[in-house]
Amino acid sequence: MSRTARSVPFERIQDVSLEQKLLPRLFGLVSVKFETGAGGGEDLSLSFLTEDEGERLRQVVRERRAAETAPVAAEGANEAVTAQVAPQDETAEALFTMGPRRIFIFGLFSFSLAVVAVLFGLTQQFEFLLPFDLWDFEAWEERLIGQSDALSSLGRSAQIVGGIIAAFSLIVLGIATGLIRTALREWDFLLEKTPRGFRRRRGLLTKTDVVMPVHRVQGIKIGTRFIRYRFGWHGLKFISLAQDAGASNHDVAPFAQLDEIAPIVEASGFHLPSEDAEWHRAAKKYRFDGALIDGGVFLLIAIPVAIFAPPFFVLIPLVLSVLFVFAEFYSWQYKRHALDDSQIMSVSGLFSPSSTIANRVKLHSVEISQGPIARKRGYASLDFGLAERQFFDLWRPAGASPRGPRRRARNDCEQGLLSA
């Protein structure tokens, strides 16, 4: 009743990945997905092929793509290229794995109350099946009043114990949700370096098999979170033209120590910042302007609060104003960038620092931008484009002359790009 035909040239295909969801996996079937890097997910997907047929099709497409994209100098060159890229799976080198113990620790750090939000959404959709009106607040008030009377009769000790049990139940629910989500996504995680690039396999119910060619890696991201950072855990992602679950970031080491991340970074053609890297920060004018704006917003809020609210309430926006000004001044020194012979690097964050490293040759675009305050004050920012929008803010020095700020800031930035 409805038929669709689509054709994609072999040279446009960036990646071919295999995916097995639970039901097809029980029958030994896979889905073959073809990525073109167009930004809209997979352009072609063939479902319910046997595992052998899916692997054979992936191999054929890769060989055809290599033959199409390689320069042809004489007749029969395509056949030579095809033979050259024959499969060599036995030379795969394991770079990173996560066993059950590592996944369990990862799940403990992935505390989540998403199940509460899901249950709340289900009650909204299916409230007509409930034996009571979910949004009858008067009925809820009567129930709570009755429960409060019963709790008051138990005494202070029973109330404290009941509060502890409720909090503990919530914590257990969050930990269990994190463990289940992590196990379903990361089970049997394996990252290998093969002649074709990085091969990542993971998943319990839905198993994915993705290959990322080394030359498609545009940059890397190293991130962490507040508590994980205290224990030395970080996550590594590749920024690639191909898609991974609808995003341009591929998880290659989602829960690892820095000494485990370093070999993967080296294998991808990048390197971590050296100890003698020359770091630069934003102009001090930018720091002052940011602190002034953050503090000024809360000072403006304090005016109506002082007029209409009780006197002591005005202390809240005043205290927040001081805290935001202090945070802006203090966090300024932790946002920095550096250049070396082959890379541009950006680091930001105080409590959970993150790093982005890009190859200077593979940058897609450079944009110079100035807001009204930046134009007046004489600094500008550079937006370096990769497979997704990445930001490396390079600001004009604070001691520059305020006259003609936009023209001189642009000229200085352009000179910096030429020298880069």
Secondary structure, 3 states (H helix, E strand, C coil): CCCCCCCCCHHHCCEEEEEECHHHHHCCEEEEEEECCCCCCCCEEEEEEEHHHHHHHHHHHHHHHHHHHCCCCCCCHHHHHHHHCCCCHHHCEEEEEECHHHHHHHHHHCCCCHHHHHHHHHHHHCHHHCCCCCCCHHHHHHHHHHHHHHHHHHCHHHHHHHHHHHHHHHHHHHHHHHHHHHHHHHCCEEEEEECCEEEEEECCCCEEEEEECHHHEEEEEEECCHHHHHCCCEEEEEEEEEEECCEEEEEEEEEECHHHHHHHHHHCCCCCCCCCCCCEECCHHHHHHHHHHHHHHHHHHHHHHHHHCCHHHHHHHHHHHHHHHHHHHHHHHHCEEEECCCEEEEEECCCCCEEEEEEHHHCCEEEEECCHHHHHHCCCEEEEECCCECCCCCCCCCCCCCCCHHHHHHHHHHHHHHHC
